[in-house]
Amino acid sequence: MKLSSKFEIGKGASMGGFATRWDEQWVRQYGHLVRYRLKHKDSWPSALEEFPKGNRLGQWAHRQRDLHGRRKLDASRVKLLNKLDFPWEKPDERESHWSRQFQYLKDYRKANPGQWPFAREEFPKGNRLGLWVWRQRQNHARKTLGRERQQALVKIGFPLVLPDSWESHFQTLKEYRSKHPERWPKAREEFPAGNRLGLWCHLQRCAYKADKLDADRASKLNRIGFQWSVKNLGWMRYFEQLKEYKRKHSAKWPTLEAAVLEDKRLISWCSAQRHKRKLKKLDKDKVELLNKLGFRW
């Protein structure tokens, strides 16, 4: 028997057996719900869940509960939903979200037994499991992670507190600088492959700006000339290009005719430094660096 035949439309049905297009839409969503339950026997659609893709079935199910609670849902529809053992009480979306993510975490460990999700990792595709994992550690540090959830995570071996890896990252940064003395890691750069050194550098800048970076660590970074300002990274890149140019061509400065330049933007950069100095908007330390190079103002 077709689902539409189970649904009592009432007198005056049109549109091929449906009184209105809203009736037709309801029956179609009910059919999606039936198919959802055949595929997911142990769960019901969450509020934002789509099934099939692009169809907001979770929102529709939520709407049925709302109408039922206000006694505005047609009895025939209530009857059809009861046949599916539809849960009328509104679920705790936060709890169901946590349970779903926890299951994804267990599935992730089965697929990757030697590792845990990193901060921006998605699993399955489109689901930000890494962000969820990060939040569990944050909640644990703030003592807001519930005991039951904490026990569930510990049971599967989840490390709620990561070991302090600052020193190892610092050594990696020094290795990076030995290999790339002319630059610093970009925000999303990995070094070596898989190690998000650029993100680590970004976090040091954030902590320093918020006055939350340990003084000893800040001192160590200062000793290797760490660039605290992201804006300085671009400036230093061009400054290093200028130094390299002068090393090869000690008697001249970049001009429009400088065909040897790999990056023609260095010419504009030099002009910008002269203009900023004229307006007294160029930092003193930058003026000093350029003066040491014998920069022609």
Protein Blocks (a to p, Z undefined) as FASTA:
>chain_A
ZZklmpcgbghiaehoiablklmmmmmmmmmmmmmmmmmmmbccdfklccdehiafklmm
mmmmmmmmnopacfklmmmmmmnopafbdcdfklmmmmmmmmmmmmmmmmmmmbccdfkl
ccdehiafklmmmmmmmmmmnopacfklmmmmmmnopafbacdfklmmmmmmmmmmmmmm
mbccdfklccdehiafklmmmmmmmmmmnopacfklmmmmmmnopafbfklmmmmmmmmm
mmmmmmmmmmbccdfklmkbmblmlmmmmmmmmmmmmnopacfklmmmmmmnopaZZ
